[in-house]
């Protein structure tokens, strides 16, 4: 029996790698961040707004009160849509790609990347083949074991309850 367990453990290691035996302590919980408002200048260069986080759900204030419902364009070109001082949409400026990759560079990198991926897949396939090779003899052993029906304890007529006697007569 222990030989079968060893085989199964070996197959698990082949398929899934080493299984961790120690428990991992949970990561410490970070304290809640304080609201830090950052000041941004609008595209006119004069108006300054305070934004706690530049994302949907953040708040925008203008001179201490919620910003009016509008689309505000920051000096860097980012557009912020607000309703009742809360950001409903943020559209960052579109940045052009600095330098597009040349087709030759991409074509040169492709074969080496593909070869590396193929090698990884072949190694994984070899691991699976080894695991199946070990699994088949185990399955054959299991098929050879005879299965017998469980033997029920038979009671004498006097030991049976009324219900058991009724069922026995049918």
Protein Blocks (a to p, Z undefined) as FASTA:
>chain_A
ZZmmmmmmmmmmmmnopadfbdcddddddddddddddddddfkomaccddfbgcehiacd
eehiacdddddddfkopacddeehiafbdcddddddfbacdfklmmmmmmmmmmmmmmmm
mmmmmmmmmmmmmmmmmmmmmmmpccdddddddddfklpcfklmmmmmZZ
